[in-house]
Amino acid sequence: MGLISRWFKPARASSSVGVYLTPHCLVAIDERQPQQPVRREVGNGEPLIQALRALLNEQQWQGRRLHLVLSRYWYQQSQLDKPAMPDNELAQALPWCMRELVDQPVDSLLFDYIALPPSPTGQARIAVYSSERERLAELVQAVTPQCDIATIGVDELAMANLLEPGVRGLLLHKMPGQELILTFIHQRQWHFSRTIRGFQALDDEQMPVDQFVFDNLLLELQRSIDYAVGQLKLNTPNRWYLALPQRVTPAIQEAISQVFNIQSESLTSNTLSPISLPALGILREEQG
């Protein structure tokens, strides 16, 4: 995954902490206690950078190696045909390649990319990630007096590290307040995702689980799989994973089992909620 890792010198600290940065809260996982995420709300009017520094102080994480995960509010992803040039030249050429695809001056952005499966016609493809240069610089400047930054990554790539290395996986995940996302992951590499709208009620803790009707969800899953396998020519997933609110997971697992005849695995637990998984995923990347 490693987005933006090449922008920083290797960290010198000996143990790691993953931190997921969202507009409303920070969720951190210490590699020494991977099943005990730490959550800190970002107060009204409180700068996120200030909240992050406070979290590091509160947990006495000074001197640790930080792996920061950006939520979608920090970055933009664009997919395009891979330019015909050597890989070692592509990183430097990304601003030129992206000048018509972003709505900000390219010199105000930082770019990185991942390879995608070829198109159905055999054309090589890439996904390019961009984020505001000044915003990231402020983040690094604010944190480095306390900690070394090892990597800055993005959530959808960090989540891919939670799957077993050789798996052709389908991941269905939902962050609080966001839409449901279906993602194809092959050998821990992000290949394709689709937003499935209309399921915000999964966040509603007051709604009894037996009132959920999953027929539309199952139909959308089938449509997404048909498109990815039939049109994009991606490999059919051989394992399914769920990163959903724990209270609705068993019911969705049962519905998937009845319709698709496959046993889906939950990545969440009583202590690990969906919003904690990007922080855990970026730590898994370091561990290989």
Secondary structure, 3 states (H helix, E strand, C coil): CCCCHHHCCCCCCCCEEEEEECCCEEEEEECCCCCCCEEEECCCCCCHHHHHHHHHHHCCCCCCEEEEEECCCCCEEEEEECCCCCHHHHHHHHHHHHCCCCCCCHHHEEEEEEEECCCCCCCCEEEEEEEEHHHHHHHHHHHCCCCEEEEEEEHHHHHHHHCCCCCEEEEEEECCCCCEEEEEEECCEEEEEEEECCCHHHHCCCCCHHHCCCHHHHHHHHHHHHHHHHHCCCCCCCEEEEECCCCCHHHHHHHHHHHHCCCCEECCCCCCCHHHHHHHHHHHHHHC
